Amino acid sequence: MCYQLFIKALLADMGKSCTSGVSKQLVYARETGTIPWAWIVDETREPERVPSWDDPERFALVVQRSYRRDRWAQQPRRLEV
């Protein structure tokens, strides 16, 4: 919403001082039902999903496959480049 206002020259810039007021008003309008939540959606972002598993065994398999030991952690000397 802020970017749309900015490109239409209704906001001076995209700095926090200009966008925070718009954000506060949008939250208020959404919470009071003036603007439905579904009207303002950022289609460019993927929805956030919390990883979940059907059972502990499947979770354990995923963790087992993704485990990597940090072989540098126990090295007594490191070269700084």
PADREN-833860 format. One record per atom (N, C-alpha, C): x, y, z; atom name. Coordinates in nm, 4 decimals, decimal comma. Layout:
<site east="X" north="Y" up="Z" atome="CA"/>
...
***
This chain:
<site east="0,0827" north="-0,1185" up="0,0000" atome="N"/>
<site east="0,0000" north="0,0000" up="0,0000" atome="CA"/>
<site east="0,0873" north="0,1251" up="0,0000" atome="C"/>
<site east="0,1917" north="0,1240" up="0,0827" atome="N"/>
<site east="0,2795" north="0,2402" up="0,0899" atome="CA"/>
<site east="0,3474" north="0,2663" up="-0,0436" atome="C"/>
<site east="0,3903" north="0,1589" up="-0,1089" atome="N"/>
<site east="0,4570" north="0,1764" up="-0,2382" atome="CA"/>
<site east="0,3599" north="0,2356" up="-0,3401" atome="C"/>
<site east="0,2371" north="0,1897" up="-0,3393" atome="N"/>
<site east="0,1372" north="0,2458" up="-0,4309" atome="CA"/>
<site east="0,1173" north="0,3954" up="-0,4059" atome="C"/>
<site east="0,1105" north="0,4341" up="-0,2809" atome="N"/>
<site east="0,0980" north="0,5764" up="-0,2484" atome="CA"/>
<site east="0,2228" north="0,6535" up="-0,2899" atome="C"/>
<site east="0,3379" north="0,5920" up="-0,2727" atome="N"/>
<site east="0,4642" north="0,6574" up="-0,3088" atome="CA"/>
<site east="0,4739" north="0,6815" up="-0,4594" atome="C"/>
<site east="0,4428" north="0,5811" up="-0,5406" atome="N"/>
<site east="0,4553" north="0,5987" up="-0,6863" atome="CA"/>
<site east="0,3502" north="0,6953" up="-0,7412" atome="C"/>
<site east="0,2445" north="0,7186" up="-0,6647" atome="N"/>
<site east="0,1444" north="0,8176" up="-0,7051" atome="CA"/>
<site east="0,1737" north="0,9546" up="-0,6444" atome="C"/>
<site east="0,2931" north="0,9666" up="-0,5853" atome="N"/>
<site east="0,3410" north="1,0912" up="-0,5243" atome="CA"/>
<site east="0,2542" north="1,1377" up="-0,4076" atome="C"/>
<site east="0,1912" north="1,0433" up="-0,3381" atome="N"/>
<site east="0,1120" north="1,0772" up="-0,2207" atome="CA"/>
<site east="0,1912" north="1,0577" up="-0,0916" atome="C"/>
<site east="0,3089" north="0,9920" up="-0,1021" atome="N"/>
<site east="0,4048" north="0,9816" up="0,0075" atome="CA"/>
<site east="0,5362" north="1,0401" up="-0,0418" atome="C"/>
<site east="0,6009" north="1,1166" up="0,0435" atome="N"/>
<site east="0,7265" north="1,1819" up="0,0031" atome="CA"/>
<site east="0,8375" north="1,0818" up="-0,0257" atome="C"/>
<site east="0,8463" north="0,9756" up="0,0576" atome="N"/>
<site east="0,9488" north="0,8734" up="0,0369" atome="CA"/>
<site east="0,9037" north="0,7454" up="0,1054" atome="C"/>
<site east="0,9860" north="0,6431" up="0,0945" atome="N"/>
<site east="0,9515" north="0,5139" up="0,1532" atome="CA"/>
<site east="1,0168" north="0,4941" up="0,2893" atome="C"/>
<site east="1,0636" north="0,6009" up="0,3499" atome="N"/>
<site east="1,1234" north="0,5925" up="0,4825" atome="CA"/>
<site east="1,0196" north="0,5621" up="0,5890" atome="C"/>
<site east="1,0676" north="0,5132" up="0,7004" atome="N"/>
<site east="0,9786" north="0,4733" up="0,8104" atome="CA"/>
<site east="0,8922" north="0,5891" up="0,8585" atome="C"/>
<site east="0,9469" north="0,7088" up="0,8562" atome="N"/>
<site east="0,8685" north="0,8236" up="0,9027" atome="CA"/>
<site east="0,7452" north="0,8468" up="0,8157" atome="C"/>
<site east="0,7526" north="0,8098" up="0,6891" atome="N"/>
<site east="0,6373" north="0,8267" up="0,5994" atome="CA"/>
<site east="0,5454" north="0,7051" up="0,5987" atome="C"/>
<site east="0,6023" north="0,5872" up="0,6112" atome="N"/>
<site east="0,5215" north="0,4663" up="0,5972" atome="CA"/>
<site east="0,4553" north="0,4195" up="0,7266" atome="C"/>
<site east="0,5086" north="0,4577" up="0,8408" atome="N"/>
<site east="0,4531" north="0,4065" up="0,9669" atome="CA"/>
<site east="0,3098" north="0,4545" up="0,9896" atome="C"/>
<site east="0,2791" north="0,5767" up="0,9526" atome="N"/>
<site east="0,1423" north="0,6272" up="0,9683" atome="CA"/>
<site east="0,0432" north="0,5513" up="0,8819" atome="C"/>
<site east="0,0851" north="0,5213" up="0,7591" atome="N"/>
<site east="-0,0007" north="0,4439" up="0,6690" atome="CA"/>
<site east="-0,0238" north="0,3050" up="0,7278" atome="C"/>
<site east="0,0832" north="0,2435" up="0,7753" atome="N"/>
<site east="0,0718" north="0,1091" up="0,8331" atome="CA"/>
<site east="-0,0229" north="0,1079" up="0,9524" atome="C"/>
<site east="-0,0111" north="0,2063" up="1,0401" atome="N"/>
<site east="-0,0984" north="0,2129" up="1,1577" atome="CA"/>
<site east="-0,2452" north="0,2278" up="1,1171" atome="C"/>
<site east="-0,2692" north="0,3132" up="1,0181" atome="N"/>
<site east="-0,4071" north="0,3332" up="0,9728" atome="CA"/>
<site east="-0,4636" north="0,2078" up="0,9074" atome="C"/>
<site east="-0,3793" north="0,1352" up="0,8320" atome="N"/>
<site east="-0,4260" north="0,0110" up="0,7707" atome="CA"/>
<site east="-0,4594" north="-0,0944" up="0,8759" atome="C"/>
<site east="-0,3770" north="-0,1053" up="0,9762" atome="N"/>
<site east="-0,4054" north="-0,2007" up="1,0842" atome="CA"/>
<site east="-0,5376" north="-0,1638" up="1,1513" atome="C"/>
<site east="-0,5552" north="-0,0367" up="1,1811" atome="N"/>
<site east="-0,6796" north="0,0088" up="1,2443" atome="CA"/>
<site east="-0,8004" north="-0,0230" up="1,1558" atome="C"/>
<site east="-0,7885" north="0,0074" up="1,0267" atome="N"/>
<site east="-0,8995" north="-0,0162" up="0,9342" atome="CA"/>
<site east="-0,9306" north="-0,1649" up="0,9216" atome="C"/>
<site east="-0,8276" north="-0,2481" up="0,9231" atome="N"/>
<site east="-0,8509" north="-0,3927" up="0,9164" atome="CA"/>
<site east="-0,9140" north="-0,4439" up="1,0456" atome="C"/>
<site east="-0,8626" north="-0,3998" up="1,1592" atome="N"/>
<site east="-0,9136" north="-0,4486" up="1,2881" atome="CA"/>
<site east="-1,0567" north="-0,4053" up="1,3142" atome="C"/>
<site east="-1,0964" north="-0,2900" up="1,2636" atome="N"/>
<site east="-1,2338" north="-0,2424" up="1,2838" atome="CA"/>
<site east="-1,3297" north="-0,2918" up="1,1756" atome="C"/>
<site east="-1,2758" north="-0,3613" up="1,0757" atome="N"/>
<site east="-1,3603" north="-0,4147" up="0,9697" atome="CA"/>
<site east="-1,3895" north="-0,3171" up="0,8575" atome="C"/>
<site east="-1,3280" north="-0,1989" up="0,8606" atome="N"/>
<site east="-1,3475" north="-0,1012" up="0,7538" atome="CA"/>
<site east="-1,2902" north="-0,1540" up="0,6224" atome="C"/>
<site east="-1,1744" north="-0,2177" up="0,6316" atome="N"/>
<site east="-1,1095" north="-0,2797" up="0,5162" atome="CA"/>
<site east="-1,0943" north="-0,4285" up="0,5472" atome="C"/>
<site east="-1,1518" north="-0,5157" up="0,4636" atome="N"/>
<site east="-1,1345" north="-0,6593" up="0,4871" atome="CA"/>
<site east="-0,9868" north="-0,6998" up="0,4743" atome="C"/>
<site east="-0,9436" north="-0,7929" up="0,5579" atome="N"/>
<site east="-0,8044" north="-0,8388" up="0,5556" atome="CA"/>
<site east="-0,7658" north="-0,8896" up="0,4172" atome="C"/>
<site east="-0,8560" north="-0,9545" up="0,3479" atome="N"/>
<site east="-0,8256" north="-1,0144" up="0,2175" atome="CA"/>
<site east="-0,8022" north="-0,9106" up="0,1079" atome="C"/>
<site east="-0,8413" north="-0,7859" up="0,1287" atome="N"/>
<site east="-0,8228" north="-0,6839" up="0,0260" atome="CA"/>
<site east="-0,6767" north="-0,6456" up="0,0067" atome="C"/>
<site east="-0,5980" north="-0,6561" up="0,1101" atome="N"/>
<site east="-0,4585" north="-0,6136" up="0,1010" atome="CA"/>
<site east="-0,3701" north="-0,7368" up="0,1145" atome="C"/>
<site east="-0,3210" north="-0,7822" up="0,0010" atome="N"/>
<site east="-0,2396" north="-0,9030" up="-0,0032" atome="CA"/>
<site east="-0,1174" north="-0,8758" up="-0,0893" atome="C"/>
<site east="-0,0012" north="-0,9185" up="-0,0429" atome="N"/>
<site east="0,1216" north="-0,9066" up="-0,1211" atome="CA"/>
<site east="0,1399" north="-1,0365" up="-0,1981" atome="C"/>
<site east="0,1001" north="-1,0361" up="-0,3254" atome="N"/>
<site east="0,1065" north="-1,1562" up="-0,4081" atome="CA"/>
<site east="0,2494" north="-1,1954" up="-0,4441" atome="C"/>
<site east="0,3465" north="-1,1073" up="-0,4187" atome="N"/>
<site east="0,4848" north="-1,1384" up="-0,4549" atome="CA"/>
<site east="0,5537" north="-1,2241" up="-0,3495" atome="C"/>
<site east="0,4954" north="-1,2394" up="-0,2335" atome="N"/>
<site east="0,5574" north="-1,3160" up="-0,1259" atome="CA"/>
<site east="0,4915" north="-1,4525" up="-0,1114" atome="C"/>
<site east="0,5743" north="-1,5492" up="-0,0786" atome="N"/>
<site east="0,5231" north="-1,6827" up="-0,0480" atome="CA"/>
<site east="0,4626" north="-1,6812" up="0,0918" atome="C"/>
<site east="0,3518" north="-1,7492" up="0,1117" atome="N"/>
<site east="0,2977" north="-1,7574" up="0,2470" atome="CA"/>
<site east="0,3940" north="-1,8335" up="0,3385" atome="C"/>
<site east="0,4054" north="-1,7871" up="0,4597" atome="N"/>
<site east="0,4925" north="-1,8548" up="0,5549" atome="CA"/>
<site east="0,4244" north="-1,9810" up="0,6046" atome="C"/>
<site east="0,5008" north="-2,0887" up="0,6057" atome="N"/>
<site east="0,4490" north="-2,2151" up="0,6556" atome="CA"/>
<site east="0,5463" north="-2,2705" up="0,7580" atome="C"/>
<site east="0,4904" north="-2,3139" up="0,8677" atome="N"/>
<site east="0,5712" north="-2,3769" up="0,9717" atome="CA"/>
<site east="0,5884" north="-2,5232" up="0,9326" atome="C"/>
<site east="0,7128" north="-2,5729" up="0,9273" atome="N"/>
<site east="0,7311" north="-2,7137" up="0,8929" atome="CA"/>
<site east="0,6588" north="-2,8038" up="0,9927" atome="C"/>
<site east="0,5971" north="-2,9077" up="0,9411" atome="N"/>
<site east="0,5281" north="-3,0022" up="1,0285" atome="CA"/>
<site east="0,5391" north="-3,1421" up="0,9690" atome="C"/>
<site east="0,5222" north="-3,2410" up="1,0538" atome="N"/>
<site east="0,5340" north="-3,3796" up="1,0125" atome="CA"/>
<site east="0,4168" north="-3,4577" up="1,0673" atome="C"/>
<site east="0,3869" north="-3,5688" up="1,0005" atome="N"/>
<site east="0,2757" north="-3,6539" up="1,0438" atome="CA"/>
<site east="0,3058" north="-3,7286" up="1,1724" atome="C"/>
<site east="0,4323" north="-3,7646" up="1,1916" atome="N"/>
<site east="0,4672" north="-3,8401" up="1,3113" atome="CA"/>
<site east="0,6143" north="-3,8174" up="1,3457" atome="C"/>
<site east="0,6552" north="-3,8499" up="1,4655" atome="N"/>
<site east="0,7929" north="-3,8266" up="1,5088" atome="CA"/>
<site east="0,8970" north="-3,9022" up="1,4251" atome="C"/>
<site east="0,8619" north="-4,0193" up="1,3744" atome="N"/>
<site east="0,9573" north="-4,0960" up="1,2944" atome="CA"/>
<site east="0,9931" north="-4,0227" up="1,1653" atome="C"/>
<site east="0,8934" north="-3,9643" up="1,1009" atome="N"/>
<site east="0,9208" north="-3,8894" up="0,9764" atome="CA"/>
<site east="1,0063" north="-3,7661" up="1,0067" atome="C"/>
<site east="0,9784" north="-3,7009" up="1,1187" atome="N"/>
<site east="1,0591" north="-3,5865" up="1,1600" atome="CA"/>
<site east="1,2037" north="-3,6296" up="1,1823" atome="C"/>
<site east="1,2227" north="-3,7422" up="1,2505" atome="N"/>
<site east="1,3580" north="-3,7920" up="1,2777" atome="CA"/>
<site east="1,4331" north="-3,8205" up="1,1479" atome="C"/>
<site east="1,3648" north="-3,8724" up="1,0472" atome="N"/>
<site east="1,4296" north="-3,8983" up="0,9185" atome="CA"/>
<site east="1,4767" north="-3,7686" up="0,8526" atome="C"/>
<site east="1,3954" north="-3,6671" up="0,8579" atome="N"/>
<site east="1,4322" north="-3,5381" up="0,7989" atome="CA"/>
<site east="1,5531" north="-3,4796" up="0,8708" atome="C"/>
<site east="1,5507" north="-3,4834" up="1,0035" atome="N"/>
<site east="1,6624" north="-3,4303" up="1,0814" atome="CA"/>
<site east="1,7895" north="-3,5104" up="1,0526" atome="C"/>
<site east="1,7761" north="-3,6407" up="1,0446" atome="N"/>
<site east="1,8920" north="-3,7269" up="1,0176" atome="CA"/>
<site east="1,9538" north="-3,6935" up="0,8817" atome="C"/>
<site east="1,8718" north="-3,6726" up="0,7803" atome="N"/>
<site east="1,9233" north="-3,6411" up="0,6465" atome="CA"/>
<site east="1,9869" north="-3,5026" up="0,6390" atome="C"/>
<site east="1,9424" north="-3,4099" up="0,7216" atome="N"/>
<site east="1,9937" north="-3,2735" up="0,7113" atome="CA"/>
<site east="2,1078" north="-3,2433" up="0,8080" atome="C"/>
<site east="2,1427" north="-3,3384" up="0,8925" atome="N"/>
<site east="2,2511" north="-3,3166" up="0,9896" atome="CA"/>
<site east="2,3852" north="-3,3068" up="0,9166" atome="C"/>
<site east="2,4631" north="-3,2051" up="0,9503" atome="N"/>
<site east="2,5989" north="-3,1886" up="0,8974" atome="CA"/>
<site east="2,6890" north="-3,1487" up="1,0128" atome="C"/>
<site east="2,7966" north="-3,2211" up="1,0316" atome="N"/>
<site east="2,8923" north="-3,1884" up="1,1367" atome="CA"/>
<site east="2,9801" north="-3,0732" up="1,0882" atome="C"/>
<site east="3,0033" north="-2,9770" up="1,1745" atome="N"/>
<site east="3,0925" north="-2,8655" up="1,1435" atome="CA"/>
<site east="3,2356" north="-2,9121" up="1,1704" atome="C"/>
<site east="3,3021" north="-2,9545" up="1,0661" atome="N"/>
<site east="3,4372" north="-3,0092" up="1,0814" atome="CA"/>
<site east="3,5403" north="-2,9021" up="1,1152" atome="C"/>
<site east="3,5075" north="-2,7768" up="1,0952" atome="N"/>
<site east="3,6001" north="-2,6683" up="1,1280" atome="CA"/>
<site east="3,5924" north="-2,6299" up="1,2757" atome="C"/>
<site east="3,4861" north="-2,6670" up="1,3428" atome="N"/>
<site east="3,4655" north="-2,6228" up="1,4810" atome="CA"/>
<site east="3,5759" north="-2,6684" up="1,5761" atome="C"/>
<site east="3,6343" north="-2,7842" up="1,5534" atome="N"/>
<site east="3,7360" north="-2,8383" up="1,6438" atome="CA"/>
<site east="3,8790" north="-2,8140" up="1,5961" atome="C"/>
<site east="3,8965" north="-2,7377" up="1,4921" atome="N"/>
<site east="4,0312" north="-2,7102" up="1,4396" atome="CA"/>
<site east="4,1042" north="-2,6143" up="1,5335" atome="C"/>
<site east="4,2277" north="-2,6486" up="1,5725" atome="N"/>
<site east="4,3015" north="-2,5636" up="1,6657" atome="CA"/>
<site east="4,3490" north="-2,4329" up="1,6028" atome="C"/>
<site east="4,3697" north="-2,4322" up="1,4717" atome="N"/>
<site east="4,4183" north="-2,3102" up="1,4042" atome="CA"/>
<site east="4,3329" north="-2,2835" up="1,2801" atome="C"/>
<site east="4,3188" north="-2,1547" up="1,2555" atome="N"/>
<site east="4,2459" north="-2,1140" up="1,1343" atome="CA"/>
<site east="4,3275" north="-2,0078" up="1,0639" atome="C"/>
<site east="4,3219" north="-2,0083" up="0,9331" atome="N"/>
<site east="4,3884" north="-1,9052" up="0,8535" atome="CA"/>
<site east="4,2888" north="-1,7936" up="0,8268" atome="C"/>
<site east="4,3260" north="-1,6739" up="0,8614" atome="N"/>
<site east="4,2412" north="-1,5582" up="0,8335" atome="CA"/>
<site east="4,2887" north="-1,4991" up="0,7011" atome="C"/>
<site east="4,1996" north="-1,4851" up="0,6100" atome="N"/>
<site east="4,2351" north="-1,4322" up="0,4777" atome="CA"/>
<site east="4,1929" north="-1,2886" up="0,4665" atome="C"/>
***
